[in-house]
Amino acid sequence: MAATVEATIAELLFARAAALVLNPVLPVAYPGRSFTAPAGPYLRVDFIPNRTDNLGLAYDATARHQGILQVMAIYPVGAGIIKATDTGGLIASHFAKGTILYGSGVKLKVYQKPSVGGPLIEPDRVNVPVTVQWRSFN
């Protein structure tokens, strides 16, 4: 269990990502954890916090924490872009606008519909990024 707001936010987002149900189940690479990329499809999750804003002048005023959870659907090259893009859409639906996550006194909200980006094609894989924008007031 995290001790800070910042780490709790990461925990909440990672737990939501882990609850994503795909068929077939895809392995997930989380930041800072050892992971060996499989030959087949998988997901990569990146936690990208942004600047924290103070919403008042008092030292104990509420702060707005905000940032992005980037989830990348990664598929082997050669099968086209449809399956990777479809997986991106499923991820976006899982983190739909208005999704609220609670834990350890933290409330986090996805405040905008997640964006499914265009495929990024590399020599050996197709990457479809999904950008999830979140905010938390603590």
N, C-alpha and C positions, 0 to 999 in steps of 0.2 A: 504494500500500500504506500502510495506516495505521501510525502510530508508537505509538499508545497502545491500551490495552485497550479503553477506551470507544469509540474510533473503529473498532477492529477488530470489536467486537460489532455496530456499525451496519453495517459492510461485510458481515459474515457474513449478517445478516438480510436485507439488500437483495439479496445474491446469491441467497439462497434464494427470495425473492419473484420475482426475475427468471427463475428456473428453472421457475416455474409454467407449465404447459402448459394453455392453454384453447383451445377451438374455438368461435368464432373467437378469434384472438389479440386481446387488449385492450391499448390503450396504458396505460402506468403513470406516474403522477405521483409523483415522489420529493421529499422535503423539500429545499428550498433550490435546486432545479433549475427552470429555466424550463420551462413546460408550458402549452400552450393546450388547454383542455378541448374534446374533439370533441363533435359533436352526438349521437353514439352513446355506447354504454357505455364505461367505462374504470375503472381501479383507482386508488386513492390510498393511498399508504403513509406512515404516520407512525411515527417512532421516539420512544418515550416512556420514557427511562430513569427509574428510581426511585432511592431512597436506597441508597447503598453501605454495607454493614455490615462492620465488622472482626470477624473470628471468633476473635481472640485478643488478648492484651495486648501482645505484642511489636510493635515498630514494623514489622517485616516479616511480620506474620501475614497469612494468607490473607484476602482480602476477598471478600464476596459482592456481585456486581453483579446487579441484577435490574431488570426493567421489562416494558414492553408493546410489542409491535409491533401497531399498529392498521392493518388493511387494509380499505379501504372499497370495496365493489362499488357502482358508481354507474351507474344506468341512466336513460334518459329517462322521464319520467312518461307514463302512458297505456297502458303495456303490462302493468300489474299488478306484483305483487311476486314472482311465482314465479321468473322468470329471475334476478333479482338475488339472491334467497335461495338458489337453486341454486348460483350462482357463489360465494356466501359459504360454502356447504358444501364446495365444491371447494377453496377456499382453506384452510379448516379442516383438510381431509384432507391437504393439502400440508404443513402445519405440525403434523402429528399429535403427540399426547403421546408423549414419548420421543425425538423428533427431536433428533439431536445434530449440531452444526456445529463444525468445527475450522478454525483458521487462525491463523497467526502466534503460536503458543503459547497460543492461547485456545481453550477448550472451552466451548461454550454448549449448554444443553439446554432444550427446551420441556418444562416440568414439569407442565403441566395441559392437558387437552383444550381446544383453542381454542373460544371461545364465538361463535356466530353470533347477533348481536343482531336485534331486531325492526327492520323497515324504518322508516326516517325519511323521511317523505314531504314534499318541498318543492314549491313551485309548478311547477318545471320538471324535477325529478329525484327518483328513489327511491334512497336510500342504505342499504346493508346493511353494518353494521360487523362485522368479525371481530377479536376480541381474542385475541392470542397472548401468553401469559405465558412469559417466559424467565428463566433464571438462569445465571450463570457464576461460578466460583470461581477467582480468580487471586491 
